[in-house]
Amino acid sequence: MQDRDTIDRRTFTRRTAAVTGAIALAGCVGGEEPGDGDETGDGDGNGDDDVAAVPELPEIEDPPDAVYVPTHREAMRMLEPIDAGEIRLAPMLSYPHPFWVVAGGGSAEDEVERIDPDDGRGVHMMFTLWDAETGIVLPVDEGTQITIYRDDEQVGSPRSPWAMISQEMGFHFGDNVSLPEDGTYTVDVTIPPVSAAKTGDLEGRLEERQTATFEFVYDDEFRHEVVGGVEYLDEDDWGRRGALEPMDHGHGEGGHAHGEEHGDGHHDDGHQHGDGDGHHDDGHHTDDHHDDGHQHGDDHHDDGGHDDHDHHHVPYSELPGVDEYPGTVLVDPDADERPAETMDLPRSGDGAFLATLTEPSFRLADGDERYLLVSPRTPYNRVPLADMSLSVTVERDGETVAEPLLEQTLDSELDLHYGTSVADVQPGDSVTITVESPPQVARHRGYETAFLEMPPVELTIPEES
């Protein structure tokens, strides 16, 4: 993997050129180039040669510049969620594989940077963080750090895992970690205060540094589990516009793929995921090693996340549906009707943009002003598109009447969004949302060609009914 000193995620401020051409899929070495002469990574060279450290996966050529269905569903090992003060953390482990980061400094030559693992020995380490009281996943990059030990000896240097999005896991943190040999490893996680604006029941909270520790075993059994658990999709679906459904957090397995159109007959599974549908717990495999009772609920807001809730539940970072937001939904001036769900929202770079204007004196607005809320999300699973830079211009009769700044905000009811108070706005005004920089988050396969080239979104404030 490229040295973190040469790739600082906080310098990735903008990306304006989309990736095209052939995309190499994860793990093409298939264990054929083992590190240090030991394919299994057991440290003594006497491991089972039938155990590959990574699976062999096919390639997709020319995927769309949009969310698309990959070739396979990953397998992973779920560990027990652990407490870190007000935060809960759910660790997950898979085989090392590539991911993509938004790189560059704002020029036309900016590109997506592919980050490859050093070698096949090790893990792709991931974890989801959420607020234990509200159940809100924390989709902001604050500089979380991990330090790994074996037999009380530190393995490598401390590292900051990447803020990531994947179709099956939603928003999470992750990185490839090389491991020198088989054995039991201990991971210390340091979670800094959440500095983003926090409102509702999150206000005044999550402001203390927290730490958590977990252990895992890296051995032949683990490699059999995560490599042998990969599920390959029908080749007809590879590269099709669509997405895998969120994984069943009870077993670490993904749901079926679902396509762009409702009732899409292209997918034999037939599953669709609309705003009110929740998630289908239809993963095929069972994790024989971790019957820990994790369940994935229909909506992370339903569970409340309170102390009496099942401690093993791992929420998915799914934003509320269109009808769950207050105020008047802004519309595409050329649209025939108000969008009813995320699939109907205006798109930019395949990101779906929900914008609403609340009534005066809404709890997030200043004084008697109204609150303009913008909620960009993935088009299928409603994963928040975090760490964007957005500007907005309000015009009336060709004249600019407002240019407020949009602030990234975490709210206990409305989740992650970008918002601001506005005063002089009225029905008929045009609202232009400009993406100054796309989501500064790393992407798993199926997202790496989306949310990059993001032209302005043109909307209108409709007449209030």
Salt bridges, closest charged atoms under 4 A:
ASP36 OD2 - ARG121 NH1 3.41
ASP38 OD2 - ARG121 NH2 3.68
ASP48 OD2 - HIS224 NE2 3.96
GLU74 OE2 - HIS97 NE2 3.44
GLU80 OE1 - HIS312 ND1 2.87
ASP83 OD1 - ARG88 NE 3.02
GLU86 OE2 - ARG205 NE 3.04
ASP116 OD1 - ARG114 NE 2.84
ASP131 OD1 - ARG205 NH2 2.69
GLU133 OE1 - ARG205 NE 3.53
ASP141 OD2 - ARG9 NE 2.52
ASP151 OD2 - ARG150 NH1 3.43
ASP175 OD2 - ARG4 NH2 2.82
ASP175 OD2 - ARG159 NH1 3.38
GLU181 OE2 - ARG150 NH1 2.96
ASP182 OD2 - ARG223 NH2 2.93
GLU207 OE2 - LYS198 NZ 3.88
ASP220 OD1 - ARG223 NH2 2.59
GLU221 OE2 - HIS289 ND1 2.84
GLU225 OE1 - ARG77 NH2 2.42
GLU225 OE1 - HIS289 NE2 3.50
GLU231 OE2 - ARG73 NH1 2.98
GLU231 OE2 - HIS284 NE2 3.66
GLU231 OE1 - HIS285 NE2 3.78
ASP237 OD1 - ARG240 NE 3.21
ASP237 OD2 - HIS267 ND1 3.04
GLU245 OE2 - HIS280 NE2 3.75
GLU260 OE2 - ARG241 NH2 3.51
GLU260 OE2 - ARG347 NH1 3.75
ASP264 OD1 - HIS266 ND1 2.82
ASP269 OD1 - HIS256 ND1 3.08
ASP275 OD1 - ARG382 NH1 3.25
ASP282 OD2 - HIS256 NE2 3.83
ASP282 OD2 - HIS271 NE2 3.24
ASP292 OD2 - HIS294 NE2 2.30
ASP303 OD2 - HIS313 NE2 3.06
GLU318 OE2 - HIS273 NE2 3.05
GLU318 OE2 - HIS279 NE2 3.61
GLU318 OE1 - ARG382 NH2 3.47
ASP323 OD1 - ARG338 NH1 3.28
GLU341 OE2 - HIS262 NE2 2.84
ASP350 OD1 - ARG241 NH2 3.10
ASP350 OD1 - ARG347 NH1 2.64
ASP411 OD2 - ARG363 NH2 2.69
GLU413 OE1 - ARG363 NH2 3.65
ASP415 OD2 - HIS300 NE2 2.84
ASP415 OD2 - HIS301 NE2 3.64
ASP424 OD1 - ARG396 NH2 3.41
ASP429 OD1 - ARG396 NE 2.77
GLU464 OE2 - ARG370 NH2 2.85
